[in-house]
């Protein structure tokens, strides 16, 4: 298929208009190659990475098969992490805007199971979740998947890495044999081939090159003698380069916490992201980073999997990974859409073999920058994040919508619409970003005004 326009597909005019409104001008390579088969009901095994547009590749297809009059679970999407599941569910909701009454439900661990059971009792067309929590509901009988028409295994290789092989098999066994199975994976380990051979029917194989190249990314490597010296080196790197934002990768949860604590002591707005955070804390961390009220996200690879951050100027590898492909994936979060990016890696002398592996994999030379090339920045004059996040103890369950918050702040709060940033509404709470210069004024107004006929508690995050 050579036509990259969505209009070349047999999609309803309302969906084509929705795609246009969402900014889907042309199909990405993975969409172009897989969507015709997905829409035709074929099983597909696709080699695709984060950022390739794969969510739309399967999301558009499963929406076209839905019977909205039946609230049985008709599509099941399995994801390795809560973050990815939330992003996938939100993207499917956006793709479903042209259809009335499509219910998409997210089922992940780390959240109370009671409200999930209540939501399932009302029915859901599409369920997106992690294998462990999906299995919990299957055991309780609160989720029934015997009418599922489409199963999607998203980032299947990462689910294997996290030990979900048996869970995936058990879940697939409970779905109808005539279902459509779509498998998306960045790599094809042996177990992926086993799952495909066992559960897919004559699958169409699709493989595209990663849509992200590294030609706009400048890599720098700095070396210290001992591992404990890297924290001081990191502070010097940040003081020298003064990035507006950066994701800092660490190999362990403990290191994430330690690095984030050191940066906070230096006056930076830094937050740790790893698997020990409960869901509300994780949501808050991600919201504050994405709305520019926090500068630095200190994360493990698993916790950061699936994050899609626009205009990220810098990535820092506080710890080098043993897996060269993971290194490539890490640095690929910057320098996107033709913009330049900087990827900095900190290492010790004993890690030269990792630098050699990176050089061989990327077919380039790797040289270590001298530490004295970093000028000592003035830490007494830090650049503060431009935004501040305000939290409100009201959400979707209270019928709160983004427009309600925007209206409350701009109609009689004396704040310009341009001074209000992202508004994220969850079931029981909402986050709104405002410019730092009006944060105090905005908070006072939210504490004193009614939204949906009632006052909600509001606080600065």
Helices and strands as residue ranges (DSSP letters): G 6-8, H 13-21, H 29-39, E 44-47, H 54-64, E 75-79, H 82-95, E 104-107, H 113-121, E 126-130, H 131-140, E 150-153, H 156-161, H 165-173, E 180-185, H 190-199, E 204-207, E 217-224, G 227-229, H 230-241, E 246-249, H 253-265, E 270-273, H 279-290, E 296-299, H 301-304, E 314-317, H 324-331, E 341-348, G 349-351, H 352-362, E 368-369, G 371-373, E 387-392, G 396-398, H 402-411, G 417-419, E 420-425, E 430-435, G 436-438, H 439-448, E 458-460
